[in-house]
Amino acid sequence: MIMLAQLLLSLSFLVAVHEMGHLLAAKYFGMRVEQFSIGFPPKIWSFRKGETEYALSAIPLGGYVKISGMIDESLDTEAMKLPAQPWEFRAKPAWQRLIVMLGGIFVNVVVGVMIFIGLTYALGDTYILKDEVNNNGGFDVGPIGQSIGLKTGDKIVKINGQDFKYLEEIIHLQTLLSTDGTYTVERNGEIINIPIPADFIQKFNKKSSPDNFLGLRFPPVIFKVVDNTVASRMGLQKDDKILEVNNTPIQYNDELISIVQAQRKDSANSKSDSISFKVLRGGQTLTFKAKFKGEKGVGYYPSGPSKEFQDKAEQVITYGFFESIPRGTERAFTTLAVQVKAFGKIITGTLSPKESLSGPIGIMQAFGNEWDWSRFWSLTGVLSLVLAFMNLLPIPALDGGHVMFLSYEIISRRKPSDKFLETAQKIGMVFLLALMVFIFANDIIKLF
């Protein structure tokens, strides 16, 4: 319900500002706006102010503004058979009609940029220094990283042949979408180039994906022991530091996990039915041993990276209001450019539409099941820019379709017939409905 509430709030806000852009532009040029609706019918609640009815409708996956004398989603062709009136969309010059159609797109871009500026000012940036991670034993590599040839302990020293400073750059969308990209790693004193596959970004279509790519290495110090597990039966305690597992010295928690996984296999084959630990507790070294056959794990939560490491590795940057404006604007347009690049890779077939496209269910999952305002506004800012870009595509029934025909009219000084525009609108609507069905079905399939 929290995911759904965030999705509906975000979409309702973005649709409202988008349609408001059309409404304000239309009213500025003296066009009559008959209805402004958030959501699609049936109507839940409405009020009238002047010539315009403002409505809240039941299906919260979009919205619309109905301008007199315009062939739109309503396909009200009867009104188009009457003589054009001065207040109608069709009676206005083509350049005015073009500005009205670009109004929603323009507002979505402005809102997206403003959100990024606000987030930059309010939150600043928190980065993890790459050199500190490398000095701390490199990375704990998960299944996604292993799939391209990375190994636990690797130290990533370059991206696409260039030095970098912050850990976040490794999974930046620009990196994941790069052409012929590479990670340069240091492994046991040897320098190795790991190619980044062209479709690698598809591995990151779930919220948990970054955690399955690269993680930080940290010492095996116990934060909490789980009741009725091997750890509790052994007598392990909070703040115990595990030094050895089965007489094998370890430095990192991922090494313990690897040994335990191997031990599970041995236990299943009856080669060994116990596991031993040497731990450091209060300056004393203690040894523990317990039955392990049939167990899934040891049963404790690790403490994670030490505070000393976090203090050295984390770099927090804050920005004043005027500093936030260029920084947030740059970030917004970089985000938009990355989305356009990803769309281009889908069109060319480099990325699979099935793996890369997400609809309301996928977006809802991205918001998460806890209400986090910073994440909410970050995603809303991205969605605002994506909505602007998608609406600019030259598809009839989208703003971009109207822009395409109006641009033709301005250049050729010939207006397409109402019949042609009506047919194009119908074709566009059929295409968009088919696309929506595909995206919804794809979201549902991904759930399973």
MARSELO-306370 format. One record per residue (C-alpha): residue number from 0; residue in three letters; x, y, z. Coordinates in steps of 0.2 Angstrom, whole numbers. Layout:
NUM;ala;X;Y;Z .
...
This chain:
0;met;0;0;0 .
1;ile;15;12;4 .
2;met;22;8;-14 .
3;leu;5;11;-22 .
4;ala;2;27;-12 .
5;gln;19;34;-18 .
6;leu;16;29;-36 .
7;leu;-1;37;-36 .
8;leu;5;53;-28 .
9;ser;20;55;-39 .
10;leu;10;52;-55 .
11;ser;-5;63;-50 .
12;phe;7;77;-46 .
13;leu;17;75;-63 .
14;val;1;73;-73 .
15;ala;-7;89;-65 .
16;val;8;100;-69 .
17;his;9;93;-86 .
18;glu;-9;96;-90 .
19;met;-8;113;-81 .
20;gly;6;118;-94 .
21;his;-6;115;-108 .
22;leu;-21;124;-99 .
23;leu;-11;139;-95 .
24;ala;-4;141;-113 .
25;ala;-21;138;-120 .
26;lys;-29;151;-109 .
27;tyr;-15;163;-113 .
28;phe;-19;163;-131 .
29;gly;-38;164;-128 .
30;met;-43;146;-131 .
31;arg;-58;139;-122 .
32;val;-53;125;-110 .
33;glu;-68;114;-107 .
34;gln;-61;101;-95 .
35;phe;-46;98;-84 .
36;ser;-45;81;-77 .
37;ile;-33;71;-66 .
38;gly;-36;53;-70 .
39;phe;-47;45;-83 .
40;pro;-66;43;-81 .
41;pro;-77;39;-72 .
42;lys;-77;56;-63 .
43;ile;-77;56;-44 .
44;trp;-77;74;-40 .
45;ser;-77;90;-50 .
46;phe;-81;109;-49 .
47;arg;-82;122;-62 .
48;lys;-73;139;-62 .
49;gly;-78;150;-77 .
50;glu;-78;140;-93 .
51;thr;-68;126;-86 .
52;glu;-73;110;-77 .
53;tyr;-59;104;-65 .
54;ala;-61;85;-61 .
55;leu;-54;71;-51 .
56;ser;-57;54;-60 .
57;ala;-56;36;-55 .
58;ile;-42;29;-65 .
59;pro;-26;37;-58 .
60;leu;-14;33;-73 .
61;gly;-15;49;-82 .
62;gly;-25;64;-85 .
63;tyr;-31;76;-99 .
64;val;-36;94;-103 .
65;lys;-50;96;-116 .
66;ile;-47;111;-127 .
67;ser;-62;117;-138 .
68;gly;-59;113;-157 .
69;met;-45;101;-155 .
70;ile;-45;83;-160 .
71;asp;-39;74;-145 .
72;glu;-42;58;-134 .
73;ser;-61;61;-134 .
74;leu;-62;60;-153 .
75;asp;-76;73;-152 .
76;thr;-78;74;-171 .
77;glu;-96;81;-171 .
78;ala;-90;98;-164 .
79;met;-76;98;-178 .
80;lys;-90;98;-191 .
81;leu;-96;115;-186 .
82;pro;-88;131;-192 .
83;ala;-73;136;-182 .
84;gln;-75;148;-168 .
85;pro;-62;162;-163 .
86;trp;-60;153;-146 .
87;glu;-56;136;-153 .
88;phe;-39;128;-154 .
89;arg;-41;125;-173 .
90;ala;-44;144;-176 .
91;lys;-28;149;-169 .
92;pro;-12;152;-179 .
93;ala;-1;136;-180 .
94;trp;13;144;-169 .
95;gln;1;147;-155 .
96;arg;-6;129;-156 .
97;leu;12;122;-156 .
98;ile;16;132;-140 .
99;val;1;125;-132 .
100;met;6;107;-136 .
101;leu;24;110;-130 .
102;gly;17;118;-114 .
103;gly;15;101;-104 .
104;ile;32;95;-110 .
105;phe;41;112;-105 .
106;val;33;112;-88 .
107;asn;38;94;-85 .
108;val;56;98;-89 .
109;val;55;114;-78 .
110;val;48;104;-63 .
111;gly;61;90;-65 .
112;val;75;103;-65 .
113;met;68;111;-50 .
114;ile;66;95;-40 .
115;phe;85;91;-44 .
116;ile;90;108;-38 .
117;gly;80;106;-22 .
118;leu;87;89;-19 .
119;thr;105;95;-22 .
120;tyr;102;110;-10 .
121;ala;93;100;4 .
122;leu;103;84;3 .
123;gly;120;88;-5 .
124;asp;130;73;-10 .
125;thr;137;58;0 .
126;tyr;151;48;-9 .
127;ile;162;34;-5 .
128;leu;180;36;-10 .
129;lys;186;22;-22 .
130;asp;204;22;-15 .
131;glu;198;19;3 .
132;val;188;4;-4 .
133;asn;203;-3;-13 .
134;asn;214;0;2 .
135;asn;201;-10;12 .
136;gly;203;-26;2 .
137;gly;193;-22;-14 .
138;phe;176;-28;-17 .
139;asp;164;-42;-11 .
140;val;158;-47;-29 .
141;gly;140;-54;-30 .
142;pro;132;-65;-44 .
143;ile;130;-50;-56 .
144;gly;148;-45;-55 .
145;gln;154;-63;-56 .
146;ser;144;-65;-72 .
147;ile;156;-52;-81 .
148;gly;172;-59;-74 .
149;leu;174;-49;-58 .
150;lys;180;-58;-42 .
151;thr;179;-54;-24 .
152;gly;195;-45;-19 .
153;asp;196;-36;-36 .
154;lys;201;-17;-34 .
155;ile;193;-7;-48 .
156;val;206;6;-53 .
157;lys;199;13;-69 .
158;ile;182;15;-79 .
159;asn;183;15;-98 .
160;gly;202;18;-96 .
161;gln;200;34;-85 .
162;asp;204;36;-67 .
163;phe;189;40;-56 .
164;lys;186;46;-38 .
165;tyr;170;39;-31 .
166;leu;162;22;-29 .
167;glu;146;28;-36 .
168;glu;153;31;-53 .
169;ile;155;12;-55 .
170;ile;136;9;-57 .
171;his;132;26;-64 .
172;leu;120;24;-78 .
173;gln;132;33;-90 .
174;thr;145;19;-86 .
175;leu;132;5;-88 .
176;leu;126;12;-105 .
177;ser;144;15;-111 .
178;thr;149;8;-128 .
179;asp;164;-4;-127 .
180;gly;165;0;-109 .
181;thr;178;-8;-97 .
182;tyr;182;-10;-79 .
183;thr;201;-10;-76 .
184;val;204;-20;-60 .
185;glu;220;-25;-50 .
186;arg;219;-43;-45 .
187;asn;233;-51;-35 .
188;gly;245;-38;-42 .
189;glu;240;-40;-60 .
190;ile;230;-27;-70 .
191;ile;215;-34;-80 .
192;asn;202;-26;-91 .
193;ile;184;-33;-89 .
194;pro;173;-28;-103 .
195;ile;156;-21;-99 .
196;pro;143;-30;-110 .
197;ala;132;-19;-120 .
198;asp;116;-25;-112 .
199;phe;124;-25;-94 .
200;ile;111;-12;-88 .
201;gln;97;-25;-90 .
202;lys;105;-34;-75 .
203;phe;100;-19;-64 .
204;asn;81;-19;-67 .
205;lys;77;-24;-49 .
206;lys;80;-14;-33 .
207;ser;91;-28;-26 .
208;ser;103;-28;-41 .
209;pro;116;-16;-35 .
210;asp;118;-27;-19 .
211;asn;121;-42;-30 .
212;phe;134;-33;-40 .
213;leu;147;-26;-29 .
214;gly;148;-24;-10 .
215;leu;160;-18;3 .
216;arg;172;-30;12 .
217;phe;171;-29;31 .
218;pro;178;-39;46 .
219;pro;168;-54;53 .
220;val;162;-45;68 .
221;ile;146;-51;76 .
222;phe;132;-38;78 .
223;lys;118;-49;83 .
224;val;116;-68;86 .
225;val;100;-76;80 .
226;asp;91;-88;93 .
227;asn;91;-107;90 .
228;thr;105;-106;77 .
229;val;123;-113;76 .
230;ala;130;-97;83 .
231;ser;118;-97;98 .
232;arg;122;-115;102 .
233;met;141;-112;101 .
234;gly;139;-97;113 .
235;leu;145;-83;101 .
236;gln;141;-66;107 .
237;lys;139;-48;100 .
238;asp;156;-40;96 .
239;asp;165;-56;94 .
240;lys;177;-55;80 .
241;ile;179;-72;71 .
242;leu;198;-75;67 .
243;glu;197;-93;60 .
244;val;184;-105;52 .
245;asn;189;-123;52 .
246;asn;207;-118;56 .
247;thr;207;-106;41 .
248;pro;212;-88;45 .
249;ile;200;-75;38 .
250;gln;200;-56;37 .
251;tyr;183;-53;29 .
252;asn;165;-58;32 .
253;asp;164;-64;14 .
254;glu;178;-76;17 .
255;leu;168;-84;31 .
256;ile;153;-85;20 .
257;ser;163;-94;6 .
258;ile;169;-107;19 .
259;val;152;-110;27 .
260;gln;145;-113;9 .
261;ala;158;-125;6 .
262;gln;155;-133;23 .
263;arg;136;-135;19 .
264;lys;141;-145;3 .
265;asp;153;-156;13 .
266;ser;140;-159;27 .
267;ala;127;-164;13 .
268;asn;139;-177;7 .
269;ser;143;-183;25 .
270;lys;161;-178;24 .
271;ser;160;-167;39 .
272;asp;146;-164;52 .
273;ser;153;-150;62 .
274;ile;161;-133;61 .
275;ser;174;-124;72 .
276;phe;177;-105;75 .
277;lys;191;-96;83 .
278;val;186;-79;90 .
279;leu;193;-64;98 .
280;arg;183;-58;113 .
281;gly;188;-45;125 .
282;gly;207;-48;122 .
283;gln;205;-67;123 .
284;thr;205;-79;109 .
285;leu;192;-93;111 .
286;thr;188;-108;101 .
287;phe;170;-115;98 .
288;lys;164;-130;89 .
289;ala;146;-136;84 .
290;lys;136;-148;74 .
291;phe;133;-141;57 .
292;lys;125;-155;46 .
293;gly;109;-149;39 .
294;glu;111;-131;43 .
295;lys;108;-117;31 .
296;gly;120;-105;39 .
297;val;129;-99;55 .
298;gly;115;-88;62 .
299;tyr;122;-70;65 .
300;tyr;121;-53;58 .
301;pro;138;-45;55 .
302;ser;142;-27;60 .
303;gly;146;-21;43 .
304;pro;160;-8;39 .
305;ser;169;-1;54 .
306;lys;166;17;59 .
307;glu;184;20;56 .
308;phe;182;15;38 .
309;gln;166;25;36 .
310;asp;174;41;43 .
311;lys;189;39;30 .
312;ala;179;33;15 .
313;glu;163;44;16 .
314;gln;164;61;9 .
315;val;149;73;11 .
316;ile;147;88;0 .
317;thr;135;102;4 .
318;tyr;129;116;-8 .
319;gly;123;133;-5 .
320;phe;107;138;-14 .
321;phe;115;147;-28 .
322;glu;128;133;-30 .
323;ser;114;120;-31 .
324;ile;106;129;-46 .
325;pro;119;124;-59 .
326;arg;123;108;-50 .
327;gly;105;102;-50 .
328;thr;102;108;-68 .
329;glu;117;98;-74 .
330;arg;111;83;-65 .
331;ala;94;84;-72 .
332;phe;99;86;-90 .
333;thr;112;72;-88 .
334;thr;99;61;-81 .
335;leu;88;65;-96 .
336;ala;102;62;-108 .
337;val;105;45;-101 .
338;gln;87;40;-103 .
339;val;87;46;-121 .
340;lys;103;35;-124 .
341;ala;94;20;-116 .
342;phe;79;23;-127 .
343;gly;90;23;-142 .
344;lys;98;7;-137 .
345;ile;81;-1;-135 .
346;ile;76;5;-153 .
347;thr;92;-2;-160 .
348;gly;90;-19;-152 .
349;thr;105;-17;-141 .
350;leu;94;-18;-125 .
351;ser;79;-29;-124 .
352;pro;62;-20;-122 .
353;lys;56;-34;-112 .
354;glu;70;-32;-99 .
355;ser;72;-13;-100 .
356;leu;54;-6;-100 .
357;ser;45;-5;-84 .
358;gly;27;1;-81 .
359;pro;17;6;-65 .
360;ile;21;-10;-56 .
361;gly;40;-9;-59 .
362;ile;40;10;-54 .
363;met;30;6;-39 .
364;gln;43;-7;-33 .
365;ala;56;6;-36 .
366;phe;48;18;-23 .
367;gly;50;4;-10 .
368;asn;39;-2;4 .
369;glu;45;12;16 .
370;trp;41;30;14 .
371;asp;57;39;10 .
372;trp;54;57;4 .
373;ser;72;59;-3 .
374;arg;69;43;-14 .
375;phe;51;49;-18 .
376;trp;57;66;-25 .
377;ser;72;58;-33 .
378;leu;61;46;-43 .
379;thr;48;59;-46 .
380;gly;61;71;-54 .
381;val;67;57;-65 .
382;leu;49;52;-70 .
383;ser;45;71;-74 .
384;leu;60;71;-86 .
385;val;55;54;-94 .
386;leu;37;60;-96 .
387;ala;43;75;-105 .
388;phe;54;65;-117 .
389;met;41;51;-120 .
390;asn;28;64;-124 .
391;leu;39;72;-136 .
392;leu;40;56;-147 .
393;pro;32;59;-164 .
394;ile;18;47;-160 .
395;pro;0;52;-164 .
396;ala;-10;54;-148 .
397;leu;5;60;-139 .
398;asp;10;78;-138 .
399;gly;24;74;-150 .
400;gly;12;68;-163 .
401;his;3;85;-163 .
402;val;20;94;-163 .
403;met;25;84;-178 .
404;phe;9;89;-188 .
405;leu;10;107;-183 .
406;ser;28;108;-188 .
407;tyr;23;101;-205 .
408;glu;10;114;-206 .
409;ile;21;129;-201 .
410;ile;35;123;-214 .
411;ser;23;118;-228 .
412;arg;10;131;-224 .
413;arg;-3;117;-228 .
414;lys;-14;111;-214 .
415;pro;-18;92;-213 .
416;ser;-36;88;-215 .
417;asp;-47;85;-199 .
418;lys;-50;67;-206 .
419;phe;-32;64;-207 .
420;leu;-29;70;-190 .
421;glu;-43;60;-183 .
422;thr;-37;44;-191 .
423;ala;-19;47;-185 .
424;gln;-26;50;-168 .
425;lys;-35;33;-168 .
426;ile;-20;24;-174 .
427;gly;-9;32;-161 .
428;met;-21;27;-147 .
429;val;-22;9;-153 .
430;phe;-3;9;-153 .
431;leu;-2;16;-136 .
432;leu;-15;4;-129 .
433;ala;-5;-10;-136 .
434;leu;11;-4;-128 .
435;met;2;-2;-111 .
436;val;-4;-20;-112 .
437;phe;13;-26;-116 .
438;ile;21;-16;-102 .
439;phe;8;-21;-89 .
440;ala;10;-39;-94 .
441;asn;29;-38;-94 .
442;asp;28;-30;-76 .
443;ile;17;-45;-70 .
444;ile;29;-58;-78 .
445;lys;44;-50;-69 .
446;leu;35;-52;-53 .
447;phe;36;-71;-55 .
